[in-house]
Structure formats: structure tokens, C-alpha cells
């Protein structure tokens, strides 16, 4: 027996910016958050400009008219496919992975 699953697309329904993060609420209830440093135009915008957003494409993205910025839900879900992130943003994760691999504990010598 086969099961057909239609591709479900999560759409943005709400957006907000704090002084250091962008948060986007999706139609399925998830809340995506990304640092504002990933979005220089939002980072430099005033709180009033950040608060003045609109959904585009029925929720496939968010647009800020005053600063001419568009951010797609897809880019928030998979930033590595859409953005050139600073190496520092990825460094802690990759460093932690490297530290966990190939590390062997030495046993104390028996004497």
C-alpha cells in the first residue's frame, strides 16, 4: 500500500525584529529566528522601519518597503543555500563537531 503525501509549504504569517534578531512565525506554528547581522539592511534600520513589514507571495517571504529588503521563508529554513554567512557564524558548530571526532582518551599506564 502506498501513501501519497502532498508537499506542504510553510508560509510566514507574522514577523518581528528585536534589537538583535529577526523572528518569523510560520503557518504550521514554528517560529524561525535569525540574527540581524545576517541582514545588514535590517540591522541598520530603525525600530519603526523594522516594524513596517508585509507578507509577499501569500507568505513565501517578508518585505520591508522602507529599506527595500525581502527575506524568503526558504532562506530562513536553509540559510546555507541562500546566504553567504560569515564563517564565524558557522564556526562553533563545526569546531564542536571536529572536537567530538577522533578524540581518543589515553589510558593511564599500568605499572
C-alpha positions, 0 to 999 in steps of 0.5 A: 500500500502506498501513501501519497503525501502532498508537499506542504509549504510553510508560509510566514504569517507574522514577523518581528525584529528585536534589537538583535534578531529577526523572528518569523512565525510560520503557518504550521506554528514554528517560529524561525529566528535569525540574527540581524547581522545576517541582514545588514539592511535590517540591522541598520534600520530603525525600530519603526522601519523594522516594524513596517513589514508585509507578507509577499507571495501569500507568505513565501517571504517578508518585505520591508518597503522602507529599506527595500529588503525581502527575506524568503521563508526558504532562506530562513529554513536553509540559510546555507543555500541562500546566504553567504554567512560569515564563517564565524557564524558557522564556526562553533558548530563545526569546531564542536563537531571536529572536537567530538571526532577522533578524540581518543582518551589515553589510558593511564599506564599500568605499572 
